[in-house]
């Protein structure tokens, strides 16, 4: 999009010491095996997060590697066995308190504030690439690289970062490591990693970034890795645990209204709803209704028809940019408002705070070239340029589209879905 050139960072080199974050799954296990074959000194580490404060799932159900739950003990045993068989030093790092504070407490607080959190993003930054690495260093373990099984890449611009934003006034240019998308777009995890600081990324590498998931399973089976036979892990907290996590405080029921303020029904607590939701609303209507917004101050859930869920822009705060550089003027990029959404062309520009508004850090406005559906406060908007993340922030509020803009966006979205369906059928 902008013509900036990047070089993919190499390594780890044979003979270097590499700490590998192990979960017991096929991705991290293969990562460790490949690095061992390369001639690196590999040290496996696993986070211990679960406090044992949730009961087992009913009917003997398994979580299959979810990052929080009673299966953690089994995963650690699998990692320990794998490391023992492959001559790899292994440690378990206790991050329970930090995980409780930075992820679980945040998760609950955001939902209770009427926002939709993304705990995986927060966990990566503050726990997996934060508290766990701090624990490694406190143990006196020196390492050259930290590797995980994420599907992403680390690159570095070949010219000062500031130039890519049109800034020629800088005195000392920086060329920090940046996160780029993986070769396998269907498994790309760059979105979840955008908040990791540049300083941390200097030692981070993702050895699987160049492979497809199919290739990863094939390589794992070639090496006889038992992890290749495991079911893929779920994302974060299973729905079965949602109710249990929120039992620390009683839910506060309230009204469900439409955009004109008419009461349509009653909700069981705003933490049970999110923007764009249709199922489980308990409201009868002659046309489909969706959660349009949530008013935490008035304890209201607001419903609307699909057309009213489109936004022309959003305001986001709590931004993270490579090397901490904050763009001073507007710039173009591809904006992604959630993991499952397609990136859309957008203009990102500094936003002047108005009376009554409050933001965390400097706010930016993201103007979409095509209105986006169900923009949810609390989620992250991540900006890509040439397949490389150039920044991201937490959505504070959405700016609604007109009915004409929304109708056109719906038509475009429907057309895209048909085209994607045709291509998938051809494959």
Secondary structure, DSSP 8 states (H G I E B T S, - for coil): -----EEE-----TT-EEEEE--SSHHHHHHHHHHHHHT-EEEEEEEE---S-S---GGG---SS-SSSTTHHHHHHHHHHHHHHTT-EEEEEE-HHHHIIIIIHHHHHHHHTT----HHHHHIIIIIIIIHHHHHHHTT---SEEE---SEEEEEESS-GGGGGT----SS----EEEEE-S-TTT--GGGGTTS-HHHHTTEE-TTTTS-HHHHHHHHHHTT-GGGGS-----SS-HHHHHHHGGGS----EEEEETT--EEEEES-GGG--TT--TT-----SS--EEEEEETTTTEEEEE-GGGGEEEEEEEEEEE-GGG---SS-EEEEEESSTTS--EEEEEEE----TT---SS--EEEEEEEEEE---TTSEEEEEETTEEEEEEEEEEEEE--HHHHHHHHHHHHHHHHHHHHHHHH-
